[in-house]
Amino acid sequence: MMSNLVADVNDLKLCLEWGQPAFTIVDVRDRFTYNHGHITGAISIPVDDLYARATSSLHQERQICVYGETDIQATTAVKILQAAGFKNVSEIPGGLAAWKKIGGATEGV
């Protein structure tokens, strides 16, 4: 199971494989980068738009797992979401590269 602070890619993959529905994966990279490849099922909300779009795009009660271009970008995104009132937010260390390394499903160009 995922902790509240960090979503390990292996835990995340297990949750997806077991069909656990109560979480959302957010890709905070720019739209162009997202379109060229992202974790299957991830939604795109670029970090610059995150605060403005979070409340209308995300559910407060769901676990939100965030990844970005770098872990620093992901950490920033977690702080933005927490400032917007989201409590159950974690980053995915290593982002897309770590996900691909364990054979996680991706989609995009």
ABEGO torsion letter per residue (X at the ends): XBBAABBBAAAAAAAAAAGBAABBBBBABBAAAAAAEBBBGBBBBBAAAAAAAAAAABBAABBBBBBBABAAAAAAAAAAAAAAGBABBBBBBGEAAAAAAAGBBBBEX
